[in-house]
Protein backbone atom coordinates (compact mmCIF):
# COMPACT_ATOMS: atom_id res chain seq x y z
CA UNK A 1 0.00 0.00 0.00
CA UNK A 2 0.92 3.65 -0.28
CA UNK A 3 -1.59 6.06 1.18
CA UNK A 4 -1.64 9.82 1.69
CA UNK A 5 -4.35 12.31 2.63
CA UNK A 6 -4.99 12.75 -1.09
CA UNK A 7 -6.42 9.21 -1.15
CA UNK A 8 -9.01 10.09 1.50
CA UNK A 9 -9.81 13.40 -0.18
CA UNK A 10 -10.46 11.85 -3.59
CA UNK A 11 -11.71 8.44 -2.42
CA UNK A 12 -8.94 6.48 -4.15
CA UNK A 13 -6.63 3.67 -3.07
CA UNK A 14 -3.29 4.98 -4.38
CA UNK A 15 -2.23 8.63 -4.83
CA UNK A 16 -1.80 8.14 -8.57
CA UNK A 17 -3.76 10.34 -10.98
CA UNK A 18 -3.85 9.71 -14.71
CA UNK A 19 -3.46 12.93 -16.70
CA UNK A 20 -6.38 13.93 -18.91
CA UNK A 21 -4.61 13.75 -22.28
CA UNK A 22 -6.41 15.03 -25.38
CA UNK A 23 -7.42 12.24 -27.84
CA UNK A 24 -5.92 9.66 -25.45
CA UNK A 25 -7.88 9.72 -22.19
CA UNK A 26 -11.22 8.19 -23.12
CA UNK A 27 -13.41 5.77 -21.20
CA UNK A 28 -11.26 2.63 -21.48
CA UNK A 29 -8.16 4.31 -20.02
CA UNK A 30 -10.08 6.28 -17.40
CA UNK A 31 -12.03 3.29 -16.14
CA UNK A 32 -8.99 1.03 -16.10
CA UNK A 33 -6.98 3.49 -13.97
CA UNK A 34 -9.81 3.95 -11.47
CA UNK A 35 -10.46 0.20 -11.29
CA UNK A 36 -6.76 -0.36 -10.56
CA UNK A 37 -6.93 2.02 -7.57
CA UNK A 38 -5.80 5.31 -9.09
CA UNK A 39 -7.85 8.23 -10.36
CA UNK A 40 -8.76 7.92 -14.03
CA UNK A 41 -9.46 11.12 -15.96
CA UNK A 42 -11.36 11.89 -19.13
CA UNK A 43 -9.85 14.52 -21.43
CA UNK A 44 -12.55 17.17 -21.68
CA UNK A 45 -10.13 19.08 -23.87
CA UNK A 46 -10.89 16.87 -26.86
CA UNK A 47 -14.63 16.35 -26.30
CA UNK A 48 -17.77 18.31 -26.99
CA UNK A 49 -20.30 18.31 -24.12
CA UNK A 50 -22.47 15.49 -25.54
CA UNK A 51 -19.45 13.32 -26.12
CA UNK A 52 -18.23 13.93 -22.56
CA UNK A 53 -21.64 12.90 -21.23
CA UNK A 54 -21.49 9.70 -23.25
CA UNK A 55 -17.92 8.97 -22.11
CA UNK A 56 -18.88 9.46 -18.46
CA UNK A 57 -21.67 6.89 -18.91
CA UNK A 58 -19.26 4.45 -20.58
CA UNK A 59 -16.79 4.81 -17.68
CA UNK A 60 -19.61 4.04 -15.23
CA UNK A 61 -20.43 0.85 -17.08
CA UNK A 62 -16.90 -0.33 -16.28
CA UNK A 63 -16.30 0.96 -12.76
CA UNK A 64 -18.12 2.28 -9.71
CA UNK A 65 -14.97 3.93 -8.38
CA UNK A 66 -14.32 7.69 -8.50
CA UNK A 67 -12.90 9.24 -11.65
CA UNK A 68 -12.35 12.75 -12.95
CA UNK A 69 -12.52 15.04 -15.97
CA UNK A 70 -9.92 17.56 -17.14
CA UNK A 71 -11.33 20.85 -18.46
CA UNK A 72 -9.14 23.52 -20.10
CA UNK A 73 -10.74 26.73 -18.82
CA UNK A 74 -9.93 28.83 -21.90
CA UNK A 75 -11.95 26.64 -24.29
CA UNK A 76 -15.05 28.36 -25.70
CA UNK A 77 -17.30 25.51 -24.51
CA UNK A 78 -15.59 24.92 -21.15
CA UNK A 79 -18.65 26.17 -19.25
CA UNK A 80 -20.77 23.52 -21.00
CA UNK A 81 -18.25 20.83 -20.02
CA UNK A 82 -18.50 22.04 -16.42
CA UNK A 83 -22.30 21.78 -16.66
CA UNK A 84 -22.01 18.16 -17.78
CA UNK A 85 -19.70 17.34 -14.85
CA UNK A 86 -22.15 18.95 -12.40
CA UNK A 87 -25.20 17.22 -13.93
CA UNK A 88 -23.49 13.85 -14.03
CA UNK A 89 -22.11 14.13 -10.50
CA UNK A 90 -18.47 13.61 -11.46
CA UNK A 91 -16.25 13.32 -8.33
CA UNK A 92 -13.23 15.31 -9.42
CA UNK A 93 -12.48 17.94 -12.05
CA UNK A 94 -8.99 19.11 -12.86
CA UNK A 95 -8.85 22.49 -14.53
CA UNK A 96 -5.96 23.94 -16.50
CA UNK A 97 -5.08 26.74 -18.92
CA UNK A 98 -7.09 29.58 -17.45
CA UNK A 99 -8.26 31.36 -14.32
CA UNK A 100 -9.36 28.88 -11.63
CA UNK A 101 -11.74 31.47 -10.14
CA UNK A 102 -14.07 30.96 -13.09
CA UNK A 103 -15.59 27.55 -12.23
CA UNK A 104 -14.18 26.39 -8.88
CA UNK A 105 -16.98 27.68 -6.62
CA UNK A 106 -19.77 26.42 -8.86
CA UNK A 107 -18.25 22.94 -9.05
CA UNK A 108 -17.51 22.70 -5.33
CA UNK A 109 -21.13 23.67 -4.53
CA UNK A 110 -22.10 20.60 -6.54
CA UNK A 111 -19.76 18.44 -4.43
CA UNK A 112 -16.96 18.21 -6.99
CA UNK A 113 -13.37 18.25 -5.75
CA UNK A 114 -11.36 20.68 -7.85
CA UNK A 115 -7.69 20.33 -8.78
CA UNK A 116 -5.86 23.00 -10.78
CA UNK A 117 -2.75 22.41 -12.86
CA UNK A 118 -0.14 25.06 -12.01
CA UNK A 119 3.29 25.37 -13.64
CA UNK A 120 4.70 28.03 -11.24
CA UNK A 121 4.52 29.12 -7.61
CA UNK A 122 2.61 32.26 -8.60
CA UNK A 123 -0.10 30.30 -10.41
CA UNK A 124 -0.24 27.71 -7.61
CA UNK A 125 -0.89 30.36 -4.97
CA UNK A 126 -3.54 31.94 -7.23
CA UNK A 127 -5.24 28.54 -7.54
CA UNK A 128 -5.21 28.13 -3.77
CA UNK A 129 -6.66 31.62 -3.38
CA UNK A 130 -9.43 30.59 -5.81
CA UNK A 131 -10.32 27.83 -3.36
CA UNK A 132 -9.18 24.69 -5.20
CA UNK A 133 -8.87 21.48 -3.17
CA UNK A 134 -5.61 20.30 -4.74
CA UNK A 135 -2.78 21.96 -6.68
CA UNK A 136 -1.09 19.95 -9.43
CA UNK A 137 2.46 21.30 -9.76
CA UNK A 138 3.47 20.42 -13.29
CA UNK A 139 7.07 20.64 -14.49
CA UNK A 140 8.38 21.47 -17.96
CA UNK A 141 9.25 17.80 -18.56
CA UNK A 142 5.53 17.05 -18.95
CA UNK A 143 4.10 16.40 -22.40
CA UNK A 144 1.63 18.77 -24.05
CA UNK A 145 1.02 22.33 -22.91
CA UNK A 146 3.55 23.55 -20.37
CA UNK A 147 4.18 26.77 -18.46
CA UNK A 148 5.93 29.80 -19.94
CA UNK A 149 8.43 29.83 -17.09
CA UNK A 150 9.70 26.31 -17.93
CA UNK A 151 10.18 25.27 -14.31
CA UNK A 152 11.17 21.65 -13.77
CA UNK A 153 9.35 19.23 -11.45
CA UNK A 154 12.41 18.91 -9.19
CA UNK A 155 12.54 22.70 -8.72
CA UNK A 156 8.83 23.41 -8.73
CA UNK A 157 7.35 20.87 -6.32
CA UNK A 158 9.18 21.81 -3.09
CA UNK A 159 8.75 25.51 -3.85
CA UNK A 160 4.98 25.08 -4.31
CA UNK A 161 4.73 22.83 -1.23
CA UNK A 162 6.33 25.59 0.84
CA UNK A 163 3.83 28.18 -0.40
CA UNK A 164 0.39 26.47 -0.34
CA UNK A 165 -1.51 24.60 2.37
CA UNK A 166 -3.62 22.34 0.12
CA UNK A 167 -2.19 18.98 -0.96
CA UNK A 168 0.21 19.20 -3.91
CA UNK A 169 0.30 16.61 -6.69
CA UNK A 170 3.53 16.40 -8.72
CA UNK A 171 3.31 16.06 -12.51
CA UNK A 172 6.01 15.80 -15.18
CA UNK A 173 8.82 13.25 -15.47
CA UNK A 174 7.18 10.43 -13.51
CA UNK A 175 6.82 6.96 -15.03
CA UNK A 176 7.93 4.41 -12.42
CA UNK A 177 8.30 3.83 -8.69
CA UNK A 178 11.56 5.81 -8.56
CA UNK A 179 9.86 8.93 -9.89
CA UNK A 180 6.85 8.26 -7.67
CA UNK A 181 8.95 8.14 -4.49
CA UNK A 182 11.08 11.08 -5.65
CA UNK A 183 7.95 13.20 -6.07
CA UNK A 184 6.76 12.19 -2.61
CA UNK A 185 10.18 13.04 -1.14
CA UNK A 186 9.87 16.53 -2.67
CA UNK A 187 6.70 16.97 -0.58
CA UNK A 188 3.96 15.96 -3.04
CA UNK A 189 1.00 14.00 -1.69
CA UNK A 190 0.36 12.32 -5.01
CA UNK A 191 1.51 12.13 -8.61
CA UNK A 192 -0.12 12.79 -11.96
CA UNK A 193 1.19 10.58 -14.72
CA UNK A 194 0.52 11.17 -18.41
CA UNK A 195 2.94 9.66 -20.92
CA UNK A 196 3.30 6.30 -19.14
CA UNK A 197 -0.49 5.89 -19.31
CA UNK A 198 -0.55 6.95 -22.98
CA UNK A 199 1.70 3.94 -23.67
CA UNK A 200 -0.85 1.41 -22.38
CA UNK A 201 -3.20 -0.94 -24.19
CA UNK A 202 -6.22 0.90 -22.79
CA UNK A 203 -5.20 4.37 -24.01
CA UNK A 204 -6.95 5.64 -27.10
CA UNK A 205 -4.49 6.33 -29.91
CA UNK A 206 -3.08 5.04 -33.18
CA UNK A 207 -0.50 2.26 -33.07
CA UNK A 208 2.11 4.58 -34.62
CA UNK A 209 1.44 7.22 -31.94
CA UNK A 210 2.10 4.71 -29.15
CA UNK A 211 5.14 3.31 -30.99
CA UNK A 212 6.58 6.83 -31.23
CA UNK A 213 6.39 7.17 -27.44
CA UNK A 214 8.04 3.79 -26.90
CA UNK A 215 10.82 4.61 -29.38
CA UNK A 216 11.55 8.10 -28.00
CA UNK A 217 14.80 8.50 -26.04
CA UNK A 218 15.62 10.97 -23.26
CA UNK A 219 16.33 13.63 -25.90
CA UNK A 220 13.44 12.63 -28.17
CA UNK A 221 11.09 15.46 -27.17
CA UNK A 222 11.37 19.18 -27.69
CA UNK A 223 9.58 22.37 -26.68
CA UNK A 224 8.05 24.36 -29.53
CA UNK A 225 5.88 27.47 -29.44
CA UNK A 226 7.81 29.28 -26.71
CA UNK A 227 6.25 32.58 -27.82
CA UNK A 228 2.70 31.21 -28.16
CA UNK A 229 2.56 28.83 -25.23
CA UNK A 230 5.20 26.11 -24.92
CA UNK A 231 4.25 22.54 -25.80
CA UNK A 232 6.40 19.44 -25.44
CA UNK A 233 6.14 16.87 -28.18
CA UNK A 234 8.23 14.28 -29.98
CA UNK A 235 10.74 15.67 -32.50
CA UNK A 236 9.49 15.11 -36.05
CA UNK A 237 9.15 16.88 -39.39
CA UNK A 238 6.62 19.33 -37.94
CA UNK A 239 8.72 20.31 -34.90
CA UNK A 240 11.74 20.83 -37.18
CA UNK A 241 9.68 23.20 -39.33
CA UNK A 242 8.38 25.12 -36.31
CA UNK A 243 11.83 25.38 -34.71
CA UNK A 244 13.34 26.58 -38.00
CA UNK A 245 10.67 29.29 -38.29
CA UNK A 246 11.19 30.27 -34.63
CA UNK A 247 14.97 30.44 -35.17
CA UNK A 248 14.37 32.89 -38.01
CA UNK A 249 12.25 35.12 -35.77
CA UNK A 250 8.81 34.17 -37.13
CA UNK A 251 5.96 36.28 -35.78
CA UNK A 252 3.11 34.89 -33.72
CA UNK A 253 0.78 35.01 -36.73
CA UNK A 254 3.29 33.26 -38.98
CA UNK A 255 3.67 30.49 -36.40
CA UNK A 256 -0.08 30.10 -35.96
CA UNK A 257 -0.48 29.86 -39.72
CA UNK A 258 2.30 27.27 -39.97
CA UNK A 259 0.87 25.12 -37.18
CA UNK A 260 -2.82 25.45 -38.08
CA UNK A 261 -5.39 23.24 -36.37
CA UNK A 262 -5.91 19.57 -35.65
CA UNK A 263 -2.24 18.59 -35.49
CA UNK A 264 -2.58 16.57 -32.27
CA UNK A 265 -5.57 14.59 -33.55
CA UNK A 266 -3.66 13.95 -36.78
CA UNK A 267 -0.81 12.22 -34.92
CA UNK A 268 -2.73 10.64 -32.07
CA UNK A 269 -5.76 9.23 -33.85
CA UNK A 270 -4.76 9.19 -37.52
CA UNK A 271 -1.19 8.02 -36.96
CA UNK A 272 0.54 10.73 -38.99
CA UNK A 273 3.59 10.97 -36.75
CA UNK A 274 5.57 13.24 -39.09
CA UNK A 275 3.25 16.18 -39.73
CA UNK A 276 1.09 15.71 -36.64
CA UNK A 277 1.87 16.80 -33.07
CA UNK A 278 2.82 13.92 -30.76
CA UNK A 279 2.39 15.32 -27.24
CA UNK A 280 4.81 13.40 -25.05
CA UNK A 281 6.76 13.87 -21.84
CA UNK A 282 10.54 13.76 -21.52
CA UNK A 283 10.33 10.58 -19.42
CA UNK A 284 9.35 8.64 -22.58
CA UNK A 285 12.92 7.31 -22.77
CA UNK A 286 12.17 5.22 -19.68
CA UNK A 287 9.20 3.52 -21.39
CA UNK A 288 10.30 0.29 -23.04
CA UNK A 289 6.98 -1.03 -24.27
CA UNK A 290 3.21 -0.98 -23.99
CA UNK A 291 1.71 -2.38 -20.80
CA UNK A 292 -1.72 -2.74 -19.29
CA UNK A 293 -2.87 -0.02 -16.91
CA UNK A 294 -3.08 -2.55 -14.07
CA UNK A 295 0.54 -3.56 -14.61
CA UNK A 296 1.74 0.06 -14.64
CA UNK A 297 0.02 0.81 -11.34
CA UNK A 298 1.05 -2.48 -9.70
CA UNK A 299 4.68 -1.89 -10.66
CA UNK A 300 4.72 1.68 -9.34
CA UNK A 301 3.10 0.77 -6.02
CA UNK A 302 4.93 -2.56 -5.71
CA UNK A 303 8.28 -0.94 -6.50
CA UNK A 304 7.86 1.78 -3.87
CA UNK A 305 8.82 -0.49 -0.95
CA UNK A 306 12.16 -1.60 -2.45
CA UNK A 307 13.05 2.02 -3.32
CA UNK A 308 12.38 3.02 0.30
CA UNK A 309 14.34 0.04 1.63
CA UNK A 310 17.35 1.10 -0.48
CA UNK A 311 17.11 4.65 0.90
CA UNK A 312 16.74 3.43 4.47
CA UNK A 313 19.79 1.22 3.98
CA UNK A 314 21.86 4.33 3.23
CA UNK A 315 20.93 5.84 6.58
CA UNK A 316 22.04 2.73 8.46
CA UNK A 317 18.71 2.64 10.31
CA UNK B 1 24.43 9.44 8.61
CA UNK B 2 23.71 8.81 4.95
CA UNK B 3 26.27 6.63 3.18
CA UNK B 4 26.47 5.17 -0.31
CA UNK B 5 29.25 3.49 -2.29
CA UNK B 6 30.16 6.94 -3.62
CA UNK B 7 31.39 7.82 -0.12
CA UNK B 8 33.84 4.90 -0.13
CA UNK B 9 34.94 5.62 -3.69
CA UNK B 10 35.75 9.28 -2.99
CA UNK B 11 36.71 8.95 0.68
CA UNK B 12 33.98 11.28 1.93
CA UNK B 13 31.45 11.08 4.76
CA UNK B 14 28.27 12.20 2.92
CA UNK B 15 27.45 11.74 -0.79
CA UNK B 16 27.27 15.49 -1.30
CA UNK B 17 29.51 17.14 -3.88
CA UNK B 18 29.81 20.90 -4.23
CA UNK B 19 29.75 22.01 -7.86
CA UNK B 20 32.86 23.73 -9.18
CA UNK B 21 31.32 27.13 -9.99
CA UNK B 22 33.39 29.71 -11.89
CA UNK B 23 34.43 32.72 -9.75
CA UNK B 24 32.63 31.16 -6.75
CA UNK B 25 34.36 27.89 -5.85
CA UNK B 26 37.66 29.01 -4.38
CA UNK B 27 39.60 27.66 -1.40
CA UNK B 28 37.30 28.86 1.39
CA UNK B 29 34.20 27.18 -0.05
CA UNK B 30 36.03 24.06 -1.16
CA UNK B 31 37.74 23.51 2.18
CA UNK B 32 34.56 24.20 4.16
CA UNK B 33 32.55 21.62 2.20
CA UNK B 34 35.22 18.94 2.57
CA UNK B 35 35.67 19.71 6.28
CA UNK B 36 31.88 19.33 6.74
CA UNK B 37 31.98 15.82 5.23
CA UNK B 38 31.13 16.51 1.58
CA UNK B 39 33.43 16.87 -1.42
CA UNK B 40 34.57 20.45 -1.98
CA UNK B 41 35.56 21.44 -5.50
CA UNK B 42 37.73 24.21 -6.94
CA UNK B 43 36.51 25.83 -10.16
CA UNK B 44 39.37 25.23 -12.58
CA UNK B 45 37.21 26.99 -15.15
CA UNK B 46 38.06 30.40 -13.73
CA UNK B 47 41.73 29.81 -12.83
CA UNK B 48 45.00 29.79 -14.68
CA UNK B 49 47.32 26.87 -13.76
CA UNK B 50 49.44 28.88 -11.27
CA UNK B 51 46.33 30.13 -9.52
CA UNK B 52 44.91 26.62 -9.30
CA UNK B 53 48.18 25.42 -7.72
CA UNK B 54 47.99 28.20 -5.15
CA UNK B 55 44.31 27.48 -4.41
CA UNK B 56 45.05 23.78 -3.88
CA UNK B 57 47.72 24.73 -1.34
CA UNK B 58 45.30 27.08 0.42
CA UNK B 59 42.66 24.33 0.66
CA UNK B 60 45.26 22.01 2.20
CA UNK B 61 46.05 24.58 4.88
CA UNK B 62 42.40 24.31 5.97
CA UNK B 63 41.62 20.61 5.59
CA UNK B 64 43.30 17.23 5.21
CA UNK B 65 40.16 15.69 3.74
CA UNK B 66 39.72 14.86 0.02
CA UNK B 67 38.60 17.59 -2.37
CA UNK B 68 38.33 17.96 -6.11
CA UNK B 69 38.82 20.28 -9.08
CA UNK B 70 36.45 20.91 -12.00
CA UNK B 71 38.10 21.26 -15.40
CA UNK B 72 36.18 22.27 -18.55
CA UNK B 73 37.86 20.13 -21.21
CA UNK B 74 37.39 22.59 -24.07
CA UNK B 75 39.45 25.35 -22.45
CA UNK B 76 42.73 26.10 -24.24
CA UNK B 77 44.74 25.58 -21.03
CA UNK B 78 42.77 22.58 -19.72
CA UNK B 79 45.76 20.26 -20.25
CA UNK B 80 47.85 22.52 -17.98
CA UNK B 81 45.13 22.40 -15.32
CA UNK B 82 45.19 18.59 -15.55
CA UNK B 83 48.98 18.70 -15.09
CA UNK B 84 48.57 20.72 -11.91
CA UNK B 85 46.02 18.22 -10.52
CA UNK B 86 48.38 15.32 -11.30
CA UNK B 87 51.43 17.07 -9.80
CA UNK B 88 49.56 18.14 -6.68
CA UNK B 89 47.96 14.72 -6.15
CA UNK B 90 44.36 15.98 -6.16
CA UNK B 91 41.94 13.16 -5.22
CA UNK B 92 39.09 13.86 -7.64
CA UNK B 93 38.66 15.76 -10.89
CA UNK B 94 35.31 16.43 -12.48
CA UNK B 95 35.47 17.18 -16.18
CA UNK B 96 32.79 18.86 -18.26
CA UNK B 97 32.23 20.53 -21.63
CA UNK B 98 34.29 18.28 -23.86
CA UNK B 99 35.33 14.74 -24.72
CA UNK B 100 36.12 12.71 -21.56
CA UNK B 101 38.52 10.48 -23.52
CA UNK B 102 41.01 13.34 -23.62
CA UNK B 103 42.29 13.30 -20.01
CA UNK B 104 40.58 10.44 -18.14
CA UNK B 105 43.28 7.78 -18.61
CA UNK B 106 46.15 10.13 -17.77
CA UNK B 107 44.45 11.28 -14.57
CA UNK B 108 43.47 7.78 -13.46
CA UNK B 109 47.07 6.56 -13.92
CA UNK B 110 48.00 9.25 -11.40
CA UNK B 111 45.41 7.88 -8.94
CA UNK B 112 42.79 10.57 -9.57
CA UNK B 113 39.12 9.56 -9.53
CA UNK B 114 37.40 11.07 -12.55
CA UNK B 115 33.79 12.25 -12.70
CA UNK B 116 32.26 13.58 -15.92
CA UNK B 117 29.27 15.92 -16.08
CA UNK B 118 26.75 14.57 -18.61
CA UNK B 119 23.46 16.24 -19.57
CA UNK B 120 22.05 13.31 -21.61
CA UNK B 121 22.03 9.52 -21.74
CA UNK B 122 24.17 9.56 -24.90
CA UNK B 123 26.88 11.68 -23.27
CA UNK B 124 26.69 9.63 -20.05
CA UNK B 125 27.30 6.37 -21.90
CA UNK B 126 30.19 8.00 -23.81
CA UNK B 127 31.69 9.08 -20.49
CA UNK B 128 31.39 5.55 -19.15
CA UNK B 129 33.00 4.20 -22.32
CA UNK B 130 35.87 6.65 -21.74
CA UNK B 131 36.42 4.94 -18.39
CA UNK B 132 35.27 7.59 -15.91
CA UNK B 133 34.64 6.48 -12.31
CA UNK B 134 31.43 8.48 -11.80
CA UNK B 135 28.84 10.06 -14.09
CA UNK B 136 27.25 13.33 -12.96
CA UNK B 137 23.80 13.48 -14.60
CA UNK B 138 23.00 17.19 -14.70
CA UNK B 139 19.52 18.47 -15.47
CA UNK B 140 18.50 21.67 -17.24
CA UNK B 141 17.47 23.25 -13.90
CA UNK B 142 21.17 23.62 -13.03
CA UNK B 143 22.80 27.04 -13.17
CA UNK B 144 25.50 27.90 -15.71
CA UNK B 145 26.22 25.85 -18.82
CA UNK B 146 23.59 23.21 -19.52
CA UNK B 147 23.01 20.59 -22.18
CA UNK B 148 21.52 21.33 -25.61
CA UNK B 149 18.82 18.70 -25.08
CA UNK B 150 17.43 20.49 -21.98
CA UNK B 151 16.65 17.27 -20.11
CA UNK B 152 15.44 17.74 -16.54
CA UNK B 153 16.94 16.03 -13.49
CA UNK B 154 13.72 14.08 -12.83
CA UNK B 155 13.75 12.67 -16.38
CA UNK B 156 17.50 12.30 -16.81
CA UNK B 157 18.68 10.55 -13.63
CA UNK B 158 16.66 7.30 -13.85
CA UNK B 159 17.34 7.05 -17.60
CA UNK B 160 21.11 7.40 -17.02
CA UNK B 161 21.03 4.99 -14.06
CA UNK B 162 19.45 2.36 -16.32
CA UNK B 163 22.16 2.76 -18.97
CA UNK B 164 25.47 2.96 -17.05
CA UNK B 165 27.09 0.72 -14.43
CA UNK B 166 29.23 3.37 -12.68
CA UNK B 167 27.69 5.35 -9.80
CA UNK B 168 25.52 8.26 -10.92
CA UNK B 169 25.49 11.62 -9.13
CA UNK B 170 22.40 13.81 -9.67
CA UNK B 171 22.86 17.53 -10.28
CA UNK B 172 20.36 20.33 -10.89
CA UNK B 173 17.45 21.43 -8.71
CA UNK B 174 18.78 20.16 -5.37
CA UNK B 175 19.07 22.50 -2.38
CA UNK B 176 17.64 20.70 0.66
CA UNK B 177 16.98 17.27 2.14
CA UNK B 178 13.83 16.82 0.03
CA UNK B 179 15.78 17.20 -3.20
CA UNK B 180 18.60 15.06 -1.78
CA UNK B 181 16.26 12.15 -1.01
CA UNK B 182 14.38 12.63 -4.28
CA UNK B 183 17.65 12.32 -6.22
CA UNK B 184 18.54 9.17 -4.28
CA UNK B 185 15.08 7.72 -4.97
CA UNK B 186 15.68 8.27 -8.69
CA UNK B 187 18.71 5.99 -8.39
CA UNK B 188 21.55 8.47 -7.84
CA UNK B 189 24.30 7.50 -5.38
CA UNK B 190 25.09 11.09 -4.56
CA UNK B 191 24.19 14.68 -5.39
CA UNK B 192 26.09 17.66 -6.76
CA UNK B 193 24.85 20.98 -5.41
CA UNK B 194 25.81 24.34 -6.87
CA UNK B 195 23.50 27.28 -6.22
CA UNK B 196 22.82 26.45 -2.54
CA UNK B 197 26.59 26.51 -1.93
CA UNK B 198 26.98 29.77 -3.87
CA UNK B 199 24.62 31.33 -1.30
CA UNK B 200 26.94 30.61 1.63
CA UNK B 201 29.27 32.83 3.61
CA UNK B 202 32.28 30.84 2.41
CA UNK B 203 31.52 31.17 -1.32
CA UNK B 204 33.56 33.75 -3.21
CA UNK B 205 31.33 36.39 -4.75
CA UNK B 206 30.10 39.96 -4.46
CA UNK B 207 27.38 40.72 -1.90
CA UNK B 208 25.00 41.76 -4.72
CA UNK B 209 25.62 38.46 -6.54
CA UNK B 210 24.65 36.45 -3.46
CA UNK B 211 21.67 38.75 -2.79
CA UNK B 212 20.43 38.16 -6.34
CA UNK B 213 20.37 34.40 -5.70
CA UNK B 214 18.51 34.83 -2.41
CA UNK B 215 15.95 37.16 -4.03
CA UNK B 216 15.31 34.97 -7.10
CA UNK B 217 11.97 33.14 -7.22
CA UNK B 218 11.09 29.88 -8.96
CA UNK B 219 10.72 31.79 -12.23
CA UNK B 220 13.70 34.07 -11.65
CA UNK B 221 16.12 32.27 -13.95
CA UNK B 222 16.08 31.82 -17.70
CA UNK B 223 17.96 29.93 -20.40
CA UNK B 224 19.79 32.08 -22.94
CA UNK B 225 22.12 31.08 -25.78
CA UNK B 226 20.11 28.09 -26.96
CA UNK B 227 21.91 28.22 -30.32
CA UNK B 228 25.40 28.72 -28.83
CA UNK B 229 25.19 26.48 -25.79
CA UNK B 230 22.40 27.02 -23.27
CA UNK B 231 23.22 28.74 -19.98
CA UNK B 232 20.89 29.30 -17.05
CA UNK B 233 21.20 32.61 -15.24
CA UNK B 234 19.10 35.12 -13.34
CA UNK B 235 16.87 37.34 -15.48
CA UNK B 236 18.32 40.84 -15.77
CA UNK B 237 18.98 43.57 -18.30
CA UNK B 238 21.54 41.41 -20.11
CA UNK B 239 19.28 38.35 -20.44
CA UNK B 240 16.46 40.58 -21.73
CA UNK B 241 18.79 41.92 -24.44
CA UNK B 242 19.98 38.45 -25.41
CA UNK B 243 16.43 37.02 -25.49
CA UNK B 244 15.22 39.96 -27.59
CA UNK B 245 18.05 39.39 -30.10
CA UNK B 246 17.33 35.65 -30.16
CA UNK B 247 13.63 36.33 -30.72
CA UNK B 248 14.53 38.40 -33.78
CA UNK B 249 16.60 35.56 -35.20
CA UNK B 250 20.08 36.93 -34.39
CA UNK B 251 22.94 34.94 -35.91
CA UNK B 252 25.56 33.15 -33.83
CA UNK B 253 28.10 35.90 -34.55
CA UNK B 254 25.65 38.65 -33.61
CA UNK B 255 24.95 36.90 -30.30
CA UNK B 256 28.63 36.38 -29.55
CA UNK B 257 29.29 40.06 -30.25
CA UNK B 258 26.39 41.10 -28.00
CA UNK B 259 27.51 38.89 -25.13
CA UNK B 260 31.25 39.48 -25.41
CA UNK B 261 33.60 38.28 -22.67
CA UNK B 262 33.86 38.48 -18.90
CA UNK B 263 30.14 38.78 -18.15
CA UNK B 264 30.16 36.17 -15.39
CA UNK B 265 33.12 37.74 -13.59
CA UNK B 266 31.41 41.13 -13.91
CA UNK B 267 28.35 39.94 -11.97
CA UNK B 268 29.97 37.48 -9.58
CA UNK B 269 33.05 39.40 -8.47
CA UNK B 270 32.30 43.00 -9.44
CA UNK B 271 28.63 42.95 -8.40
CA UNK B 272 27.21 44.32 -11.65
CA UNK B 273 24.03 42.26 -11.54
CA UNK B 274 22.34 44.03 -14.46
CA UNK B 275 24.85 43.77 -17.30
CA UNK B 276 26.76 40.79 -15.91
CA UNK B 277 25.79 37.11 -16.12
CA UNK B 278 24.52 35.68 -12.81
CA UNK B 279 24.79 31.90 -13.24
CA UNK B 280 22.12 30.41 -10.99
CA UNK B 281 19.97 27.29 -10.77
CA UNK B 282 16.18 27.21 -10.86
CA UNK B 283 16.07 25.99 -7.25
CA UNK B 284 17.15 29.49 -6.09
CA UNK B 285 13.54 30.20 -5.09
CA UNK B 286 13.97 27.73 -2.25
CA UNK B 287 16.96 29.64 -0.85
CA UNK B 288 15.82 32.13 1.77
CA UNK B 289 19.14 33.49 2.97
CA UNK B 290 22.88 33.00 3.26
CA UNK B 291 24.07 30.20 5.53
CA UNK B 292 27.37 28.65 6.49
CA UNK B 293 28.48 25.59 4.55
CA UNK B 294 28.37 23.49 7.72
CA UNK B 295 24.74 24.47 8.31
CA UNK B 296 23.74 23.61 4.72
CA UNK B 297 25.27 20.15 4.96
CA UNK B 298 23.96 19.48 8.48
CA UNK B 299 20.43 20.45 7.41
CA UNK B 300 20.48 18.25 4.30
CA UNK B 301 21.81 15.21 6.13
CA UNK B 302 19.79 15.87 9.29
CA UNK B 303 16.60 16.38 7.30
CA UNK B 304 16.97 13.12 5.37
CA UNK B 305 15.68 10.96 8.24
CA UNK B 306 12.41 12.87 8.70
CA UNK B 307 11.77 12.81 4.92
CA UNK B 308 12.24 9.04 4.92
CA UNK B 309 10.03 8.64 8.00
CA UNK B 310 7.24 10.56 6.23
CA UNK B 311 7.57 8.29 3.19
CA UNK B 312 7.61 5.15 5.30
CA UNK B 313 4.49 6.36 7.08
CA UNK B 314 2.66 6.40 3.74
CA UNK B 315 3.43 2.72 3.22
CA UNK B 316 2.02 1.79 6.61
CA UNK B 317 5.16 -0.20 7.42
Interface residues (C-beta under 8 A of the other chain):
Chain A: X1 X2 X3 X4 X120 X121 X122 X139 X140 X141 X149 X150 X151 X152 X153 X154 X155 X156 X158 X159 X162 X172 X173 X174 X176 X178 X179 X181 X182 X183 X184 X185 X186 X187 X217 X218 X219 X223 X227 X247 X248 X249 X281 X282 X283 X285 X286 X304 X305 X307 X308 X310 X311 X312 X314 X315 X316 X317
Chain B: X1 X2 X3 X4 X120 X121 X122 X139 X140 X141 X149 X150 X151 X152 X153 X154 X155 X156 X158 X159 X162 X172 X173 X174 X176 X178 X179 X181 X182 X183 X184 X185 X186 X187 X217 X218 X219 X223 X227 X247 X248 X249 X281 X282 X283 X285 X286 X304 X305 X307 X308 X310 X311 X312 X314 X315 X316 X317
